[in-house]
């Protein structure tokens, strides 16, 4: 359990750092560097997708060589380097380079970190473990957003206020990195004639689940577009950041109980409820513009995150042999990352060609399709694997 708490603290402080920067980055790119929605979509999509294949190979390497802790340290260190580059970037291409380094680091660390969590938790409490970690992760996100809002609200509107936030974000990044060194990785027994990680050998339900996750991701573009939509609907930069804070705080509070509930009633019900809520939120963001509606939608968006993020990882661990945990988790992260390039590019061009509602209507429809698809594939052999 100590590893789970330590990794939660790592994610908490890293996300404080990252989310001091992330919610203001679209506005910084737009207002200071003159980048439009299409450029922002390309930046986000390229940054995510170039690192996607790393997520898969990082997971496979962690399973094969047992170097999960070292991979995690390298990955989190990249997040710190990213902040330094953004601080000194003078054009959007500099920000693109920083985002690539950041996402590359995330690709390196995600699967090994999630595998350490699985190894540190009882099998019957996987949902609880991932829920606790995600809750601490989102708490860090909420704190980071709130700190960014405080700095924006207390400084004169200029390029320097963004630079101030970028500079302060380095402090929690370094703190989070320190906690990693206290992780105690379990030594794995060497298995003779170990079967290599292979797509063909995966559980059919898991393969179909991955297919629907990719489809879902095509409509799940960067949260930068949600923030841009809030600006477009009349929210100031400061108030839009508070909406993002509300979303993450809701997710933080609910992730732990959602994980526990998935251990008790099964992953399928929790996941399908989450994808359904996502569909409602995206349609609402696309079609509604009132302040009250946006506040409610951002709260519901927090419910969606709590119901899916940690539970997806617990489901994947349920459906693979123990020696392939990191590989399967890395495959999931890679599929999501690969889907984010077309997702963000599609969203950017839909916005430019058809208006700000278009990418959200598209994403909402895919959310409903995923809800139905996942419900069907996880209904097979219901009595097994927690179903």
C-alpha positions as CSV (number, residue, x, y, z in Angstrom):
1,X,0.0,0.0,0.0
2,X,2.9,2.4,0.6
3,X,3.9,2.2,-3.0
4,X,0.4,3.2,-4.1
5,X,0.4,6.2,-1.7
6,X,3.9,7.2,-2.8
7,X,3.0,6.9,-6.5
8,X,-0.1,8.9,-5.7
9,X,2.1,11.7,-4.2
10,X,4.3,11.6,-7.3
11,X,1.3,12.1,-9.5
12,X,-0.2,14.7,-7.2
13,X,2.8,17.0,-7.3
14,X,3.6,16.3,-10.9
15,X,0.0,17.2,-11.8
16,X,0.1,20.3,-9.7
17,X,3.0,21.3,-11.9
18,X,1.5,20.2,-15.2
19,X,-1.9,21.7,-14.6
20,X,-0.5,25.1,-13.6
21,X,0.6,25.2,-17.2
22,X,-1.9,23.1,-19.2
23,X,-5.2,25.0,-18.9
24,X,-3.5,28.3,-19.7
25,X,-1.5,27.0,-22.6
26,X,-4.3,27.2,-25.2
27,X,-4.9,30.8,-24.2
28,X,-1.1,31.5,-24.2
29,X,-0.8,30.0,-27.7
30,X,-3.8,31.9,-29.0
31,X,-3.4,35.3,-27.3
32,X,0.4,35.6,-27.1
33,X,1.7,33.5,-30.0
34,X,-1.2,33.9,-32.4
35,X,-2.0,30.2,-32.9
36,X,-5.5,29.3,-34.0
37,X,-7.6,26.2,-33.1
38,X,-6.2,24.2,-36.0
39,X,-2.6,24.8,-34.9
40,X,-3.5,24.0,-31.3
41,X,-5.1,20.8,-32.5
42,X,-2.0,19.8,-34.4
43,X,0.3,20.6,-31.5
44,X,-1.7,18.5,-29.1
45,X,-2.2,15.7,-31.6
46,X,1.4,15.4,-32.6
47,X,2.7,15.6,-29.0
48,X,0.4,12.8,-27.9
49,X,0.8,10.5,-30.9
50,X,4.6,10.7,-31.4
51,X,5.0,9.3,-27.9
52,X,2.2,6.7,-28.2
53,X,4.4,3.9,-29.5
54,X,6.8,4.5,-26.6
55,X,4.0,3.6,-24.2
56,X,3.7,0.1,-25.6
57,X,7.4,-0.6,-25.8
58,X,7.9,0.9,-22.3
59,X,5.4,-1.5,-20.9
60,X,6.8,-4.5,-22.7
61,X,10.4,-3.6,-21.6
62,X,9.1,-3.2,-18.0
63,X,7.6,-6.7,-18.1
64,X,10.7,-8.2,-19.7
65,X,13.5,-6.6,-17.7
66,X,11.8,-5.5,-14.5
67,X,13.0,-1.9,-14.6
68,X,9.7,-0.2,-13.9
69,X,11.0,2.2,-11.3
70,X,13.9,3.5,-13.4
71,X,11.6,4.0,-16.4
72,X,9.1,5.9,-14.2
73,X,11.9,8.2,-12.9
74,X,13.1,8.9,-16.5
75,X,9.6,9.6,-17.6
76,X,8.7,12.0,-14.7
77,X,12.0,13.9,-15.2
78,X,11.0,14.6,-18.8
79,X,7.9,16.4,-17.4
80,X,10.2,18.8,-15.6
81,X,12.3,19.5,-18.7
82,X,9.2,20.3,-20.6
83,X,8.3,23.2,-18.2
84,X,11.8,24.7,-18.6
85,X,11.5,24.7,-22.4
86,X,8.0,26.3,-22.3
87,X,9.4,29.0,-20.0
88,X,11.9,30.0,-22.7
89,X,9.9,29.3,-25.9
90,X,9.3,32.3,-28.1
91,X,7.2,30.6,-30.8
92,X,4.5,27.9,-31.0
93,X,7.1,25.5,-32.4
94,X,9.0,25.7,-29.2
95,X,5.9,24.8,-27.3
96,X,5.4,21.9,-29.7
97,X,8.9,20.6,-28.9
98,X,8.2,20.9,-25.1
99,X,4.9,19.1,-25.5
100,X,6.6,16.3,-27.4
101,X,9.2,15.9,-24.7
102,X,6.5,15.9,-22.0
103,X,4.3,13.3,-23.7
104,X,7.4,11.2,-24.5
105,X,8.1,11.1,-20.8
106,X,4.5,10.2,-20.1
107,X,4.8,7.4,-22.6
108,X,7.8,6.1,-20.8
109,X,6.4,6.2,-17.3
110,X,2.7,5.4,-17.6
111,X,2.7,1.6,-18.1
112,X,5.5,0.9,-15.6
113,X,3.9,3.0,-13.0
114,X,0.5,1.4,-13.4
115,X,2.1,-2.1,-13.3
116,X,3.8,-1.2,-10.0
117,X,0.3,-0.2,-8.6
118,X,-1.1,-3.6,-9.8
119,X,1.8,-5.5,-8.1
120,X,1.3,-3.5,-4.9
121,X,-2.4,-4.2,-4.6
122,X,-4.5,-7.3,-3.8
123,X,-6.3,-8.6,-6.9
124,X,-9.7,-8.1,-5.3
125,X,-8.9,-4.5,-4.6
126,X,-7.5,-3.4,-8.0
127,X,-10.3,-0.9,-8.6
128,X,-9.7,0.6,-5.1
129,X,-5.9,1.0,-5.8
130,X,-6.3,2.6,-9.2
131,X,-9.2,4.8,-7.8
132,X,-7.0,6.0,-5.0
133,X,-4.1,6.8,-7.4
134,X,-6.4,8.6,-9.8
135,X,-8.1,10.5,-7.0
136,X,-4.7,11.9,-5.8
137,X,-3.7,12.5,-9.5
138,X,-6.9,14.6,-10.0
139,X,-6.4,16.4,-6.7
140,X,-3.0,17.5,-7.9
141,X,-4.6,18.7,-11.1
142,X,-7.2,20.7,-9.2
143,X,-4.6,22.3,-7.0
144,X,-2.5,23.2,-10.0
145,X,-5.4,24.8,-11.8
146,X,-6.3,26.8,-8.7
147,X,-2.8,28.0,-8.3
148,X,-2.7,29.1,-11.9
149,X,-6.0,30.9,-11.4
150,X,-4.6,32.7,-8.3
151,X,-1.6,33.9,-10.2
152,X,-3.6,35.1,-13.1
153,X,-6.0,36.9,-10.8
154,X,-3.3,38.6,-8.8
155,X,-1.0,39.8,-11.7
156,X,-1.3,42.3,-14.4
157,X,-2.5,40.9,-17.7
158,X,0.7,40.5,-19.7
159,X,3.0,38.0,-21.2
160,X,4.9,38.0,-17.9
161,X,2.0,36.5,-15.9
162,X,2.2,33.3,-18.0
163,X,6.0,33.2,-17.5
164,X,5.5,33.6,-13.8
165,X,3.2,30.5,-13.8
166,X,5.6,28.5,-15.9
167,X,8.4,29.3,-13.4
168,X,6.5,28.4,-10.3
169,X,5.4,25.2,-11.9
170,X,8.9,23.8,-11.6
171,X,8.8,23.6,-7.8
172,X,6.1,20.8,-7.5
173,X,7.7,19.0,-10.5
174,X,10.9,18.6,-8.5
175,X,9.1,17.6,-5.3
176,X,7.2,14.9,-7.2
177,X,10.4,13.5,-8.6
178,X,11.9,13.0,-5.2
179,X,9.0,10.8,-3.9
180,X,9.8,8.3,-6.8
181,X,13.1,7.3,-5.2
182,X,11.3,5.9,-2.2
183,X,9.4,3.4,-4.3
184,X,10.3,-0.3,-3.6
185,X,9.9,-2.3,-6.7
186,X,9.1,-6.0,-6.2
187,X,11.6,-8.4,-7.7
188,X,9.9,-10.7,-10.2
189,X,10.7,-14.4,-10.6
190,X,12.3,-15.3,-13.9
191,X,9.9,-17.4,-15.9
192,X,11.5,-20.0,-18.2
193,X,9.9,-20.2,-21.7
194,X,8.1,-17.0,-21.1
195,X,5.5,-16.2,-23.8
196,X,6.2,-12.9,-25.5
197,X,3.5,-10.2,-25.4
198,X,1.5,-10.6,-28.5
199,X,-1.8,-9.1,-29.7
200,X,-3.0,-12.5,-31.0
201,X,-2.6,-14.0,-27.5
202,X,-4.8,-11.4,-25.8
203,X,-8.3,-12.2,-24.5
204,X,-10.9,-11.5,-27.2
205,X,-12.8,-9.3,-24.9
206,X,-9.7,-7.2,-24.2
207,X,-9.0,-6.9,-28.0
208,X,-12.5,-5.7,-28.7
209,X,-12.4,-3.3,-25.8
210,X,-9.2,-1.8,-27.2
211,X,-10.9,-1.3,-30.6
212,X,-13.8,0.6,-29.0
213,X,-11.4,2.6,-26.9
214,X,-9.7,3.7,-30.1
215,X,-13.0,4.6,-31.7
216,X,-14.0,6.6,-28.5
217,X,-10.7,8.4,-28.6
218,X,-11.3,9.8,-32.1
219,X,-14.0,11.9,-30.5
220,X,-12.2,12.6,-27.3
221,X,-9.9,15.4,-28.4
222,X,-7.6,17.4,-26.1
223,X,-9.2,19.2,-23.1
224,X,-7.7,22.3,-24.7
225,X,-10.8,22.4,-26.9
226,X,-13.2,22.3,-23.9
227,X,-11.4,25.3,-22.5
228,X,-11.5,27.1,-25.9
229,X,-15.2,26.3,-26.0
230,X,-15.7,27.9,-22.6
231,X,-13.9,31.0,-23.8
232,X,-16.1,31.0,-26.9
233,X,-19.2,30.7,-24.7
234,X,-18.3,33.9,-22.9
235,X,-16.2,32.7,-19.9
236,X,-13.2,34.8,-19.1
237,X,-9.8,33.0,-19.0
238,X,-9.9,33.0,-15.2
239,X,-13.5,31.7,-15.0
240,X,-12.8,29.0,-17.6
241,X,-9.9,27.8,-15.4
242,X,-12.3,27.6,-12.5
243,X,-14.6,25.4,-14.5
244,X,-11.6,23.1,-15.2
245,X,-10.8,23.2,-11.5
246,X,-14.4,22.1,-10.7
247,X,-14.2,19.2,-13.2
248,X,-11.0,17.9,-11.7
249,X,-12.1,18.4,-8.1
250,X,-15.2,16.4,-8.8
251,X,-13.2,13.6,-10.4
252,X,-10.8,13.6,-7.5
253,X,-13.5,13.1,-4.9
254,X,-15.3,10.4,-6.8
255,X,-12.4,8.3,-8.3
256,X,-11.7,6.3,-5.1
257,X,-15.3,5.3,-4.4
258,X,-15.8,4.6,-8.1
259,X,-12.9,2.2,-8.0
260,X,-14.2,0.5,-4.8
261,X,-17.6,0.1,-6.4
262,X,-16.1,-1.5,-9.5
263,X,-14.5,-4.1,-7.3
264,X,-18.0,-4.9,-5.9
265,X,-20.4,-4.7,-8.8
266,X,-18.0,-5.3,-11.8
267,X,-16.2,-3.0,-14.2
268,X,-18.8,-3.1,-17.0
269,X,-21.6,-1.2,-15.2
270,X,-19.2,1.5,-14.0
271,X,-17.5,2.0,-17.4
272,X,-20.7,2.1,-19.4
273,X,-22.2,4.7,-17.1
274,X,-19.0,6.7,-17.6
275,X,-19.1,6.6,-21.4
276,X,-22.8,7.5,-21.4
277,X,-22.2,10.5,-19.2
278,X,-19.4,11.5,-21.5
279,X,-21.8,11.5,-24.4
280,X,-24.2,13.7,-22.6
281,X,-21.5,16.1,-21.6
282,X,-20.0,16.5,-25.0
283,X,-23.4,17.0,-26.6
284,X,-24.3,19.6,-23.9
285,X,-21.0,21.5,-24.5
286,X,-21.7,21.5,-28.2
287,X,-25.3,22.7,-28.0
288,X,-25.6,24.8,-24.9
289,X,-24.0,28.1,-24.0
290,X,-25.5,29.3,-20.7
291,X,-23.2,29.7,-17.7
292,X,-25.3,27.4,-15.5
293,X,-25.3,24.7,-18.1
294,X,-21.5,24.8,-18.4
295,X,-21.1,24.6,-14.7
296,X,-23.3,21.5,-14.5
297,X,-21.6,19.9,-17.5
298,X,-18.1,20.3,-16.1
299,X,-19.3,18.6,-12.8
300,X,-20.7,15.7,-14.8
301,X,-17.5,15.6,-16.8
302,X,-15.8,14.9,-13.5
303,X,-18.1,12.0,-12.9
304,X,-17.2,10.5,-16.3
305,X,-13.5,10.7,-15.5
306,X,-13.9,9.1,-12.1
307,X,-16.0,6.3,-13.5
308,X,-13.6,5.4,-16.3
309,X,-9.9,6.2,-16.0
310,X,-8.9,4.0,-13.1
311,X,-11.5,1.4,-13.8
312,X,-10.2,0.9,-17.4
313,X,-6.8,0.0,-16.0
314,X,-8.3,-2.4,-13.4
315,X,-10.2,-4.1,-16.2
316,X,-7.1,-4.5,-18.3
317,X,-5.2,-6.1,-15.4
318,X,-8.2,-8.4,-14.8
319,X,-8.0,-9.7,-18.4
320,X,-4.2,-10.4,-18.9
321,X,-1.7,-12.8,-17.3
322,X,0.3,-11.2,-14.5
323,X,3.5,-11.3,-16.5
324,X,2.0,-9.1,-19.2
325,X,0.4,-6.4,-17.0
326,X,2.7,-3.5,-18.1
327,X,2.6,-4.6,-21.7
328,X,-1.2,-4.5,-21.8
329,X,-1.4,-1.3,-19.9
330,X,1.1,0.2,-22.3
331,X,-0.9,-1.0,-25.3
332,X,-4.0,0.7,-23.9
333,X,-2.1,3.9,-23.4
334,X,-0.6,3.7,-26.9
335,X,-3.9,3.1,-28.5
336,X,-5.3,6.2,-26.7
337,X,-2.3,8.2,-27.7
338,X,-2.4,7.2,-31.3
339,X,-6.0,8.1,-31.5
340,X,-5.3,11.6,-30.1
341,X,-3.6,12.8,-33.2
342,X,-6.5,12.4,-35.6
343,X,-8.9,13.3,-32.7
344,X,-7.3,16.7,-32.1
345,X,-6.8,17.4,-35.8
346,X,-10.4,16.4,-36.5
347,X,-11.6,18.6,-33.7
348,X,-9.5,21.6,-34.9
349,X,-10.8,21.4,-38.5
350,X,-14.4,20.6,-37.5
351,X,-14.3,23.8,-35.3
352,X,-12.8,25.8,-38.2
353,X,-15.1,24.5,-40.9
354,X,-18.4,23.8,-39.1
355,X,-18.2,25.9,-35.9
356,X,-17.4,25.3,-32.3
357,X,-20.3,22.9,-31.7
358,X,-19.2,20.4,-34.3
359,X,-16.3,18.5,-32.5
360,X,-18.4,18.1,-29.4
361,X,-21.4,16.7,-31.2
362,X,-19.1,14.3,-33.0
363,X,-17.5,13.2,-29.7
364,X,-20.8,12.8,-27.9
365,X,-22.1,10.4,-30.6
366,X,-18.9,8.3,-30.3
367,X,-19.4,8.2,-26.5
368,X,-22.8,6.7,-26.8
369,X,-21.5,4.1,-29.4
370,X,-18.7,3.1,-27.0
371,X,-21.2,2.7,-24.2
372,X,-23.2,0.2,-26.2
373,X,-20.2,-1.6,-27.6
374,X,-18.4,-2.1,-24.2
375,X,-21.7,-3.2,-22.7
376,X,-22.0,-6.0,-25.3
377,X,-18.4,-7.2,-25.3
378,X,-18.1,-7.3,-21.5
379,X,-21.4,-9.2,-21.2
380,X,-19.7,-12.3,-22.7
381,X,-18.7,-14.8,-20.0
382,X,-20.2,-12.5,-17.3
383,X,-19.3,-14.8,-14.5
384,X,-15.6,-14.5,-15.1
385,X,-13.1,-11.8,-14.5
386,X,-15.2,-9.7,-12.2
387,X,-18.2,-9.7,-14.4
